[in-house]
């Protein structure tokens, strides 16, 4: 079981690095078709050619192959729990050589690169327990350029939704072309500082482009932020144009009365993600 699990996680990393998801491909092609700015259209054409070649040649779509990150949903009765962490770490080591990936795990004090994308607390594994006996591993190679444009704001609770909107739009404006737009923006509201950013990262990357929150008032906020962001005129790669963001996704948690945490996570156009499902019998599938 161990080798099979590792093989499939390696394959998921390879697909994440070399193949954009269908929703992202569609969103970028739709943006190209409706773009009215010539420079922006040129940038979108280059992006489309980039991910097409990456898929055809099985090459990473960006030289920054990201910090290997995994969100794991595992059932209480999943029988191979003890194998998961070791399998993921070994898969990252193998993928670094086989895909190949750029070694991106650097000691923050000594500046030494581990050479295999592993190190202290990396690859980062975020665990969530659930009912059942299966496991789903979300593979998220998160690029450094877009991660640099993430932000945490501890707002005064009194600013309310109006203050949240203002902060999000100002954040996107200040980011400009640095995160390689068009981007997907994740917004996490409430909880604590760490939870707000976790919610934002999950919202930005795990949800398909075009999806909306199940609660109508949150979905309306997503629509409004999406429209406001695209009126900024930042455009693809910051060169101006009609599409600054491909989407905005919002999630929230209940908060302390004295706090209003706001996490914002930016995902670049290279919206890399895949998932691995493992059932209780050991069958492994990559999506």
N, C-alpha and C positions, 0 to 999 in steps of 0.2 A: 504493500500500500504506500509506503513512504516514497519510493522512487516514482511511482505513478503520480502522486500528489505534487512532487517537486517538478516533474516534467510539465504538468499542466499549468502550474503557476508560472514557470518560465515562459510557456506559450502565451499566457495571458499578458505578461509583461511585454513580450515581443509584439503582440497585437496592439496593446495600448500605445506603444512607442511608434508603430509604423502605420496604423490604420485609424483614421478618425471614425468616431461613431456616426451612424447614419443621420441622426438628428443634427449633428454639427455640420456634416457635409451639406445637408439640405439648407440649413440656415445660412451658410456662407455663400452657396450658389444663389439662393434667393436674394441675399444682400447685393450680390453682383448684378443681378437682373434689374433690381429697382434703383441702383445707384445712379445719381445724376451728376456727380462730380467726376471729371475725367481722371484726375490723379488718384482718387479713391478707387475708381474702377480698375485702374492699372495695378494698384496694390492688391486688390481682391483677386484679380486674375493671377498674379504671382503666387498668392497664397493657395489658390485652387490648384495651380500647376505643381506647387510644392507637395501638397498632400497626395496628389495623384501619383507623382513619381515615387514618393515614399511607399505608398501601398504597392505599386507595381513592382518595385525593386526590393521590397521588404527592407527598407532603410529607415532609421529614425527620422521623423519629420522635422526635428529641430536638433541643433548641436547640443543644446542643453536638454539632456534626457531626464532631468529632474531629480528630486529627492524621493526615493522610493517609499511610498506611503500606502498603508493598508487600513481600511475600515472593515472590521470583521464582525459579522452577525452570527453567533453560534448558539445552538440550542442547548438547553440544560442537559439533555440526554445524548448529546453527540458523542459517539464512542471513541473518536480519535482526537479528542481535545489536546492531549499531551503531545501529539505529533505536529500540531499546526505551526507553532512558533519556529521550531527547528526547520520545518519544510520551507517556510517563507524565507527565512534568512539564507538557507542554502540555495533557494531558487534565485534570490537576488545576486548571490555570488556567481552563479552559473550564467545568469542573464547578462551580467556585466561583461563576460567574455564572449558569450555566444551571439548576442543581438547585433553588435555590442553596444554597451552603454558607456557614457563618459563617467569616470569615477568622480562622484560628487560629494563624498563624505569626508569632510575636513575637520580636524581637531581645532576648536575655536581659539585655543591659547597657543598651541605649538605649531599650528598651520600645516600639520602633516596630513596628507591624504592617505586614507586607508587602502586605496587602490581597488576596492571591491564593493563600494557602496554600502558597507556595513561599518558599524562603530557603536559608540555609546548611545543607546536609545534609538539607533537607526539600523535597519529600516524601522520607521515609526509604525507601531501597531496599535490601533484604537479598537478596543473590545466592547461589544454590546451583547448581553445575554438575552435570550428570547425563549419562548416555548418551542419544543420540538427536538428532533434528533439529527438535524442537518446543519450545515454551515455555509455561509456565503462570504467570500473574500472579495472586497472591492479593491481593485488595483488602481492606484492613483499616483503616477509619476509627476510630482508637482514641480514645475519649473521655478527657478530662482527669480527671474525677472518679474513675473506676475506676483510671486509671493512677497517681493519687496514692496509691492503696492497694496498690501493688506494693512488694515488699521484697526485699532481698538480705541473706542471713545467711551469714557465713563461720563455720561451726560447727566445733568440735573434732571430728576424725574419730571419737573414742571414743564420742560420743553415739549413733552408729548410727541405725537405723531408729526406735527409740523416741524419740530426740531430734528426729528429723525430724518425726514425727507431732506431738509436743508443740509444736514451733515453728510448724507450719502452723496448727494449731487455735488457738493463742494469737494468731497473726496475724489470722485471720478474726474472732476475738472482738474484738480491739482495733479492727478496721476498722468493726465495727458496721454502721450504716445508711449510712455515708458513700459507699460505692461503688454505691449504688442496687441493693440486692439484690432478688430472688434473683440471685446471681452465678454465673459459671463460674470456677472456680479452676484455674489452671495451675501445676504444680509442676515445676521443673527441678532435678535433683540431679546434682552432679559437674561435671566439666570445670573451667573457670575461672569467674570472676565474670561475665564477659560471656556466656559460653556458657550458664551456668545460667539466666540471665534470658531468653535467646533461646529456649531449650528450653521454658521456662515459657510464654512468649507464644505460641509455636506450638501448644503443647498446649492452652492455654486457648481459642484462637480457631479454629484450623484444623480441629481434630477435632470431629466431630459429637457433640452431646449424647447420652449413652447408649452411646457406643463405649467399648471397653476396650483397653488395651495388649495387644499380642500375646503378651507374656510373662506367664504366670499369676501369678507372685508380685507383679509390678507391678500387674496388674489387681486383685488382692486388696487391695493398698494403696489403690488408687483407691476401691474399694468401702468400705473401712474409714473413710477420710477423709471420704467423702461422708456416711456415716451419722453420724459424730462431729460434723461441721459442722452438720448439720440438727438435732442435739440441743441446739445452743446456744440456740435459741429467738429468734434475732435477727429472722428473718422478713422478709417483703417490705417494703422501704423502711425497715427497722429498727424496725417497729411491732409486732414479736412475731409468732409463727406457726410453722408446721411446716416451711416451706421457706426456708432461708437460702441454700442453693446449689442450682443446677440440676444441677451435676455437678462432679467433680474429676478432672482429667486429669494424669497424671504421665509424665515422660520422664527419661532419665538419660544421662550420658556417663561414661566412665572418668575418674578423677580422679588428682591427685597424692597420694602417700601422706600428705602433711602437711596436706591441705586437705579440707574437705567443704562446698563451696559449695551453697547452697540458694536458688534463685530462686523467688519467688512472684509471679504476675501475676494480677490480678483483672480479669475482664470483666463489665461490668454486664449487666442483663437485655437491654439493647439490643445484642444480640450481632451486630454488623454485619459481614458478610463476603460477598464474592462472588469468583468467579474468572473469568479470561479465558484461553482456550486458543487458541494460534496454531500452526498446523501449518506445515510447510516450504513449502507452496504459497502461504501467506499467508492461508488461510482463518481467520477469527476467530470464536469462539463465546463467549458469556457464559453462565455457569452461576450 
